[in-house]
């Protein structure tokens, strides 16, 4: 079951920034995540960026590998 999160604390802006910096669409990112074993639809990922859903740890792990960044990048500005 997916949980809603409060709008004042979400990493959606950071997810969007990382994706934009990489120059990749949500659709292409989800295809890459699926290739890496994450079962995720673009509509679900869009909700992560919009702050409507909590991101699963398995997706976050694969995103860190894909972007070759630290976990701090996902939480930037949330403290």
C-alpha positions as CSV (number, residue, x, y, z in Angstrom):
1,X,0.0,0.0,0.0
2,X,1.3,3.4,-1.0
3,X,1.3,6.2,1.6
4,X,0.6,9.9,1.0
5,X,3.2,12.3,2.4
6,X,2.8,15.9,3.6
7,X,3.4,18.4,0.9
8,X,5.9,20.5,3.0
9,X,8.5,17.8,3.1
10,X,9.1,15.9,-0.1
11,X,12.0,15.3,-2.3
12,X,10.1,15.8,-5.6
13,X,11.9,19.0,-6.5
14,X,15.3,17.2,-6.0
15,X,14.1,14.2,-8.1
16,X,13.0,16.6,-10.9
17,X,16.3,18.5,-10.7
18,X,18.4,15.4,-10.9
19,X,16.4,14.1,-13.9
20,X,16.5,17.5,-15.7
21,X,20.3,17.7,-15.1
22,X,20.6,14.3,-16.7
23,X,18.3,15.4,-19.6
24,X,16.0,12.5,-19.5
25,X,12.2,12.2,-19.6
26,X,10.2,10.5,-16.9
27,X,9.3,7.8,-19.4
28,X,12.9,7.0,-20.3
29,X,13.9,7.1,-16.7
30,X,11.2,4.6,-15.8
31,X,12.3,2.3,-18.7
32,X,15.8,2.4,-17.2
33,X,14.5,1.7,-13.7
34,X,12.5,-1.2,-15.0
35,X,15.6,-2.6,-16.8
36,X,17.3,-2.5,-13.4
37,X,14.5,-4.5,-11.7
38,X,12.3,-1.7,-10.3
39,X,8.6,-2.2,-11.2
40,X,7.6,1.4,-11.7
41,X,5.2,3.1,-14.1
42,X,5.7,6.7,-15.2
43,X,2.5,7.8,-13.5
44,X,3.8,6.5,-10.2
45,X,7.2,8.3,-10.7
46,X,5.3,11.5,-11.6
47,X,3.6,11.2,-8.2
48,X,7.1,11.0,-6.5
49,X,8.1,14.2,-8.2
50,X,4.8,15.9,-7.3
51,X,5.2,14.9,-3.6
52,X,2.1,12.8,-3.7
53,X,3.7,9.5,-2.8
54,X,6.6,8.3,-0.7
55,X,9.4,6.9,-2.8
56,X,10.3,3.2,-2.2
57,X,13.8,2.5,-1.0
58,X,14.5,0.1,-3.9
59,X,13.8,2.9,-6.4
60,X,15.9,5.4,-4.4
61,X,18.8,3.0,-4.4
62,X,18.6,2.5,-8.2
63,X,18.2,6.2,-8.8
64,X,21.4,6.9,-6.7
65,X,23.3,4.4,-8.9
66,X,21.8,5.8,-12.1
67,X,22.6,9.4,-11.2
68,X,26.0,8.5,-9.6
69,X,25.3,10.8,-6.7
70,X,25.1,10.7,-2.9
71,X,21.9,10.2,-1.1
72,X,22.3,13.8,0.2
73,X,21.3,15.0,-3.3
74,X,17.8,13.5,-2.7
75,X,17.4,15.2,0.6
76,X,18.9,18.6,-0.2
77,X,16.9,21.4,1.4
78,X,14.7,19.2,3.5
79,X,16.4,19.7,6.9
